[in-house]
Amino acid sequence: MNRFYIGEEVIGLPEANERYIVTREGWIGIVVDILDMNMIQVKGIGEMNVYAVFAKYFTSLHCFPQDTVLNYEERV
């Protein structure tokens, strides 16, 4: 079941590394649409691209331990 709402900030979980190239662990985006019970559309902050992704590979940024959030330099 999809647990996100439109406008929510999400962050990629480690499992996202196995499936995605851009929306990987530590990637932060905003939910722009809910496609079905398993998929959401997300857009990176300051990005133009929108990605359809499985919701299970993401969690809410607001419930994620802040000391583990990677900045841009650490993700590259």
Secondary structure as GFF3:
##gff-version 3
##sequence-region A 1 76
A	DSSP	beta_strand	9	12	.	.	.	ID=ss1
A	DSSP	three_ten_helix	14	18	.	.	.	ID=ss2
A	DSSP	beta_strand	28	34	.	.	.	ID=ss3
A	DSSP	beta_strand	39	44	.	.	.	ID=ss4
A	DSSP	beta_strand	50	54	.	.	.	ID=ss5
A	DSSP	three_ten_helix	55	57	.	.	.	ID=ss6
A	DSSP	beta_strand	58	60	.	.	.	ID=ss7
A	DSSP	three_ten_helix	61	63	.	.	.	ID=ss8
A	DSSP	three_ten_helix	66	68	.	.	.	ID=ss9
A	DSSP	alpha_helix	72	75	.	.	.	ID=ss10
###
